[in-house]
Amino acid sequence: MTSGPTRYAVIDVETTGLRPSWHDRIVEVGVVLLDPRGLVTGEWSTLVNPERDLGPQRIRGLTAAGVRHAPTFKEIAGSLAGDPADRA
């Protein structure tokens, strides 16, 4: 028998849209780490430069100026690819 996870990672993303065929991209990532009881043990978030137009900016409350100097997804992908619970 294996025991359940000791921690959970809840990940939320904001995107330029919902159609990858239109080259929509991630513009914000947020991660909340929780213990088995649901208590927050860590948080991390970043804006992401989508390297394209943001689309309707009023929907997300983000601006092109706000993401211009943010890291690209390629630059943060390694931080998300592993087990986020290891980084609490």
C-alpha positions as CSV (number, residue, x, y, z in Angstrom):
1,M,0.0,0.0,0.0
2,T,1.3,3.5,-0.8
3,S,0.6,6.5,1.2
4,G,-1.1,9.6,-0.2
5,P,0.8,12.7,-1.2
6,T,2.2,14.7,1.6
7,R,1.6,18.0,-0.2
8,Y,-0.5,19.3,-3.1
9,A,0.2,22.0,-5.7
10,V,-2.7,24.0,-7.1
11,I,-1.7,25.7,-10.3
12,D,-3.7,28.5,-12.0
13,V,-2.9,30.1,-15.3
14,E,-4.1,33.1,-17.3
15,T,-3.8,33.1,-21.0
16,T,-4.2,35.4,-24.0
17,G,-7.1,33.2,-25.1
18,L,-8.3,29.6,-25.3
19,R,-7.2,28.6,-28.8
20,P,-3.7,27.1,-29.2
21,S,-4.3,27.2,-33.0
22,W,-4.4,31.0,-32.7
23,H,-1.1,30.9,-30.9
24,D,-2.6,31.8,-27.5
25,R,-0.1,31.8,-24.7
26,I,0.2,31.8,-20.9
27,V,0.5,35.3,-19.4
28,E,0.4,34.5,-15.7
29,V,1.1,31.5,-13.5
30,G,0.2,31.1,-9.8
31,V,1.0,28.1,-7.6
32,V,-0.2,27.5,-4.1
33,L,1.2,24.6,-2.1
34,L,-1.0,22.8,0.4
35,D,-0.4,20.2,3.1
36,P,-2.8,17.2,3.3
37,R,-5.2,19.2,5.5
38,G,-5.4,22.0,3.0
39,L,-3.3,24.5,4.8
40,V,-1.2,26.7,2.6
41,T,2.5,26.0,2.9
42,G,3.9,28.1,0.1
43,E,2.9,30.4,-2.8
44,W,4.6,31.4,-6.0
45,S,3.4,33.5,-9.0
46,T,4.8,35.3,-11.9
47,L,3.7,37.3,-15.0
48,V,4.8,35.7,-18.2
49,N,5.8,37.5,-21.4
50,P,3.7,35.7,-24.1
51,E,5.9,37.2,-26.9
52,R,2.8,38.3,-28.7
53,D,-0.2,40.7,-28.3
54,L,-2.2,40.1,-25.1
55,G,-5.5,40.3,-26.8
56,P,-8.4,42.0,-24.8
57,Q,-6.5,43.4,-21.8
58,R,-9.6,44.4,-19.8
59,I,-10.6,40.8,-19.3
60,R,-7.5,39.9,-17.2
61,G,-6.5,43.3,-15.8
62,L,-3.0,42.8,-17.2
63,T,-1.3,45.3,-19.5
64,A,1.3,44.9,-22.2
65,A,3.6,47.2,-20.2
66,G,3.2,44.9,-17.2
67,V,4.4,41.7,-19.0
68,R,7.0,43.3,-21.3
69,H,9.9,42.6,-18.9
70,A,8.4,39.4,-17.4
71,P,10.2,36.1,-18.1
72,T,9.1,34.0,-21.0
73,F,7.4,30.6,-20.5
74,K,10.6,28.9,-21.6
75,E,12.5,30.7,-18.8
76,I,10.1,29.5,-16.1
77,A,9.2,26.0,-17.5
78,G,11.9,24.3,-15.5
79,S,10.4,25.6,-12.3
80,L,7.1,24.1,-13.2
81,A,8.2,20.9,-14.8
82,G,9.4,19.2,-11.5
83,D,7.4,18.5,-8.4
84,P,6.2,21.9,-7.2
85,A,5.8,20.4,-3.7
86,D,9.5,20.0,-3.5
87,R,9.9,23.8,-3.6
88,A,7.9,24.6,-0.5
